[in-house]
Amino acid sequence: MNENIEHIGFSVLHEAIRQARYNALKSVNAELVNLYWQVGAFVSKQLALSQWGDKTVQQLSDFLHNQDPALKGFDKRSIYRMIEFYEKYHSAAFVVPPEPQLQSANNQISEIVAPPEPQLEKEAESEIIAAMWRQINEENIRQTILAKISWTNHLLIFSRCKSEEEREFYLRMSIKEKYSKRELDRQISSGLFERTVIGNSNLSPSLRDIHPEVTNNFKDSYVFEFLNLPEPHSESDLQKGLIKQIKNFILELGKDFLFISEEYKVQVGNSDFYIDLLFYHRSLQCLVAFELKADKFKPEHLGQLNFYLEALDRDVKKQNENPSIGVLLCKDKDSEVVEYALSRSLSPTMVSEYKTHLPDKKLLQQKLHELFENNNEIE
């Protein structure tokens, strides 16, 4: 008994240490990103006023290096990235910096600038320094979403994403899913933004009614390039590959998905039936059944999936959980056939296709553009 209590105590202390280290890293990251924002804002404004030029930026980099040779990350190219960071987001609606902390700025000025002597020249210099300090400290993004992801992830997002909507999407997904640099790079390359927006437009009314929070949780198409599947391949090949690569599979689905089982058995009457893959979704608080088809979508596939959902809701779902969702994952699909098949369905199901290689982002963007055009015409 005593040993068990000790073990629990050790585990609690370990978790406290881990959490404190995580909080410290978050704090350091927020300060670093805020600093880069301040540098970018200050230099951007000087360039806009034509007080500084390209040569001045190089001189700034040289000056910082001479003052502190150990200081890294402030070469000319890096400073221009900080400028781009500021200019991409300073007018974005989703970035609302808090009111400037002028008192804090004045305190910092008093520590650095000695009390001015009566000479006019020194008084003027002190006023210029004070004004510059206020300008820098008025830029504070510590409490915004920009301070919640790493600088390396920021570089990926603002250098590769073309629109404000796309940048905001990957910012929020990076926070929600805690993407590493490699994971984020893969998601941008796979067109996650385009696939999710298109997927949102294809959610059936019944699915939206039953699960109002379903937006951004499912995609129109999934990319399984990590499976290296042969062509042709069977549903069994697909299922075994996904189970073997479950970590990458969950990364593609989203980290709110918890894997329960493959070939999950449900018993109805005297017969046993097996759901290809069963997951639980934390934020939607429901079971999610995936039915795999290694061929093109057929309307009759939905009957089987709807039957599974009914069995799950009657016999497996807990009282506090929401109705189960079904995803039919096909090798290919005709969007018009899918629309007809789902139009009268009252079941919370959706039809997605999977790709075994990274998609052509230009084609995805074209499809997204056509979707927006069609929506505008309808409006």
N, C-alpha and C positions, 0 to 999 in steps of 0.2 A: 504493500500500500504506500509506504513512505517513498519507495523508489519511483512509483508511478506519479506521485505528487511532485517529486523532484523533476521528473522528466517533463511534466506539464509546465513547471516553472521555467525550465530551460527553454522550452518552445516559446513561451510567452516573451521571455527576454530576447530571444533570437528575432522574433517578429518585431519587437519594439526597436531593436537595432536596425533591422532591415528597413522599417518604415522611416526612421530618422535619417538614414543614409539617402533614401529615396527623396524625402522632403528637402534635404540639403542640396541634392543634385538639381531638383526642380528650382530651388531658389537661385542657385548659381546660374542655371540656364536662363531664367527670367532676367537676371541682371545683365547677362552677356547679350541677349537679344535686344534688351532695352538700350544698352550702350551702342550697339550697331545701328539701331534706329536713330539715336541722338546724333551720332557721327554723320549718318546719311542725310538726316534732316538739315543739320548745320551746313554741311558742304553744299548740298543741293540748293539751299537758299542763297549762299554766297555766289554760286555759279549762275543762278537765275538773275541775280542783281548785277551780273557782269563784273563783280568785284574780284572774282577768282577765275582762273582759266585752267586748262589741262595741265599746263606747266606748274601751276600752283599746287595742284593735287599731288604731283610728283614731289614737289618740295615739301609738302606736308608729310608724305610718307618717309622721305629722307630725314626730316626733322625728328619724327617720332622714333625712328631707328637709332639716330645719333643720341637722343636723350635716354633711350632705354634699349640697348642692343638685344636684350632678352625678350623684348616684346614681339610677339608673333601675330600675324593676321592683319597687318595694316600696310601691306604693300599697295601700290597704285591700283592694281586690279581688284584687290579686296575692298578698297575704299569705294570704287565704282560700283561694286556689288551692294554695298551698304546704301549708296545713293539710289540704286535701282529698287532695293527693298523698300525704302521710304516712299519713293515716287509711285510704286505699284499700289501701295495701301493707304497713303495718307488721306485720300478722299473716299475710301471705301466705306459704304454704309455700315458694314458689320464691324468696323474698327472704330470704337468710340473711346478715346483716351479720357481719363478723368481730368478734373480741373487741375491746372498747373499748381505745383507746390512752391509758390514764390518764396514763402518764408524759409523753406529748406534751402532754396537756391541762395537766398541772402546770407544764410548761416555759412554755407560753403564759401561764398565770396569773402566773408570776413576772415575766414581761416587762411585764405590764400593771399588776399590782397592786404598789404600793410596799410594802416591808417594814412591817408594822403597828407602830404606836406602842403603848406599853404601855396606853393608855386602852382600857377594856373596849368602848366603843362602836365604836372603829375595829377592834378584834379581831373583834367580831361581824360587822361589815360585810365584813371580809376573808373570813371563813368563808362568808358568804352568797354572795359573788362566786365564791369557789373552788367551792362546791357547784354554782352555776349553770354555771360553765365545764365542770365534769365532766359535768353533765347534757347539755350541748350536744355535747361531744366523744365521749360514749358512742354517739351516733348517727352511724354512719359507713357509707355504702353505696358507697364508691368501688370496691370489688372485686365488687360485685353486678351483675346484668344491668341494673339500673335506671340505672347510670351510663354505659351503652353507647349510649344514643340521646339525641337532642336534647330540650331542654325543650319545644319547640313540638310535637314528636311525642308527648311525654308528655301535654301538655294535650289533644290530640286523643283519645288512648286513654282516659284516666281520665274524661273528660267525656262520651264517647259510648258506651263499652262498659259493659254492665250486669252482667256476671258476672266473677268472678276468672279463670275459664277463658278467657273471651274476651280479657280484658286481657293475660293471659300469652301467649296466641296471637299477638296483634299486637305485643307487645314482642319476642318471639323472631323473628317474621317481619321486623320493622323492622331487627333486627340482621343477620339472614341476607341480606335483600334490599337493605339499605341504602336504605330508602325515604326520599324527600324528603317534606316536609309535604304537597305536592299529591298525590303517589303514595299515601301512607298514607290521606289523606282519601278518595280514590277507592276504595281497597280496602275501607274500612269501609262506605262508601255502597253498594258492590256486594255486601256480605254475604260477603266472602271467608271469614270464620270458619265461618259456617253451611254454605257450599258445600263447604268442605274437609272438615268433619266428616262431612257427608252422603256426600261422595265416598269417604272412608275406609271407611264402612260398606258401600259398594257394590263394593269391590275383590274380585275373584274369588279363591277359595282358591289357584288355580294361580299367579296374579299375586303373591300374598303369599309363596308357597313359593319362587318363583324369585327374587323381589326382596324380601327381608325389610325393607329400608329404604324401601319405597315409600310409607309413610304420610306424608301432608301434601304429597306431590309432585304429586298430580293432584286434579281437582275433579269434582264431580257435574255441574256446569254452568259454562260460561264466558260471560263478558259482553263483547260486542263493540259497545258503544254508540258507540264512536269511529269506526265504519265508515260510519255513516249509510246503510245499505243500503236500497234500495227494497223494497217488498213487492208482489208476490212477487219473489224474486231467485233466480238460478241458482247452482250450485256454482262456476261460473267467476267470477261476481261476487264470491262469498265469498272465493275463493282470491286473486283479484287485489287485493281490498281488504285482506286480511291481509298480503300481501307489501308493499303500499304503506305500510301502517301497522305495519311489522315491530317498531319500537321499542315501541309500545303493546301489540302482540301478545305480545312477550316479557315485558313487565311483567305482563300478565294470566296468562301461563303460569308465570312464575317465572324469575329470572335465572340459574338453573342450566342453562336450555335454551339450546343453541347452534344457530343455524340453519345447516343444510347446503345444502338445495336445495328448490326447487319442482319438481314433475314429475320426480322422481328416477327415472332409468331403471334397471330391473333386467332382465337378459336370462335367460330360461329356455328352453332348447332353441333353437329358431329364432324365438321370439317375444319381442317387447319389451313390457314393462309399466311403468307410470308411477305412482309413489307421489305423492299430492297434495303433501304437505309432509313433509320429513325433518329431524329434529333430533337432536342428541346431548345427553344429560343428564350433566352433569359428576359429580354426587355418586353417581348410580346407575351411571355408567360403561357406558352402553348407548345404542344407537340407539333413537329413538322415531319411529314412523311415524304420521302423522295422515291419516286418510281422511275427506274432507268429503262430507256428504250434506245437501242443501238441502230435505230432506223428512223424514218420520217414520221412525224406526228400523224396519228389517225384519230378521228373523233371517238372511236370505241375505246381508246385507251383511258378516257376520262371515267368511264363507268367503273372500271376496276379500281381506280384511285378513289373515287367517291365512296365506294364500298368500304375501302380501308379506313377512310376518315370516319365513317359512321361507326365502324367497329371500335376505333380508338376512342371516340367520344362517349360511346355507351359503356365500354368495359375497362378502359385504361385511364382516361383523363380524370384528374382529381377535381373536387368541387370548386376549389379556388382557382383553377386554371381556365384559360379561355379555349374556345373551340379550336380543334386541330386544323392545320393548314397542309394542303397537299401541293407538291411541286412535281410536275411531269417533266423529266429531263430527257430531251430527245436529241438525236444526232442532227436533225434538220426539222424545219417546220415552215409551213405556208401561213403567213400572218392572217390572211383572209379566212382560211379554214379554221384557224384557232379562234378568231373573232366570232365566227358563226357557232362554233362548238361551245363557247363559253357564254354566249349571249343570253341563254335561258337557264344557265346553271345557277342554282342557289347555293352551291357548295363553295367554300373558300379555297379554290384551287387556282393555280396558274401554270402556264406552259412555257418552259424555257428551253433553249437549245444549248448544246455544249460544243466547244471548239477544242481541237487537240493541238492547236498552234496559236501563237499570238495573232490577234486580228489586225487587219489593216486599219490604222486609226483614221486615215482619210475617208475610208468607206463608212466608218462609224460616225464621223463628224458630218458626212453628207446625209446619212440617215437621220441624224439628229436635226440637221437643218431642214430636211423635208418634213419632219414631225412638227417643228415650230411653224413652218409655213402653212401646213394643214390646219393647225390649231388657230392661226390668225385668220384663215379663210372662214373657218367655222364661226369664230367670234364676229 
